Amino acid sequence: MTWLYLFHALVAGMLVPVQTGLNAMLARHVGGPAMSALISFLVGTVVLVAYLVALRTPVPAWSALSAAPLWLYLGGVVGAFFVTSATLLAPKLGAATLLALIIAGQMIASVIIDHYGMLGFAQHSVTHWKLLGVALLIAGVVLIRYY
């Protein structure tokens, strides 16, 4: 089953530059990256609603929604920032440079989050190997960007 999860993650990762490219192209037609991101989120919301209806997933009770700390809803803000930023930067940086920087940024944040066990993740200490991996990712960004 683990290989299926790994493959799923690989496919999801492969779709990130596709989504970014589609949103950047849409931005040219709808008035810019923020409007393109909004449309992308609206389409995604419709698809998710249809998916949840098809699965007959019950709507959470208001008490459950209001019991969650307000800061947990910042995921939507982060998503809006990410999609709008990627849409804005894709035509300026190109897919390879943009995604290399995104992956490097994700790894830097992930090592910190894992080291401290933040945001519900299990604690995994930073090791020299992990730091080397991040350094190699940063070196990869430099190679992709400048060579």
JOSULCOR-V606700 format. One record per backbone hydrogen bond with DSSP energy under -1.0 kcal/mol. CO is the residue of the C=O (numbers start at 0). NH is the residue of the N-H. If there is no record, write none. Layout:
# JOSULCOR-V606700
<<CO	NH> <CO	NH>>
This chain:
# JOSULCOR-V606700
<<0	4> <1	5> <2	6> <3	7> <4	8> <5	9> <6	10> <7	11> <8	12> <9	13> <10	14> <14	18> <15	19> <16	20> <17	21> <18	22> <19	23> <20	24> <21	25> <22	26> <25	28> <25	29> <26	30> <26	31> <31	35> <32	36> <33	37> <34	38> <35	39> <36	40> <37	41> <38	42> <39	43> <40	44> <41	45> <42	46> <43	47> <44	48> <45	49> <46	50> <47	51> <48	52> <49	53> <50	54> <51	56> <60	64> <61	65> <62	66> <68	71> <69	72> <70	73> <72	75> <73	77> <74	78> <75	79> <76	80> <77	81> <78	82> <79	83> <80	84> <81	85> <82	86> <83	87> <84	88> <85	89> <88	92> <89	93> <93	97> <94	98> <95	99> <96	100> <97	101> <98	102> <99	103> <100	104> <101	105> <102	106> <103	107> <104	108> <105	109> <106	110> <107	111> <108	112> <109	113> <110	114> <111	115> <112	117> <113	123> <117	120> <126	130> <127	131> <128	132> <129	133> <130	134> <131	135> <132	136> <133	137> <134	138> <135	139> <136	140> <137	141> <138	142> <139	143> <140	144> <141	145> <142	146>>
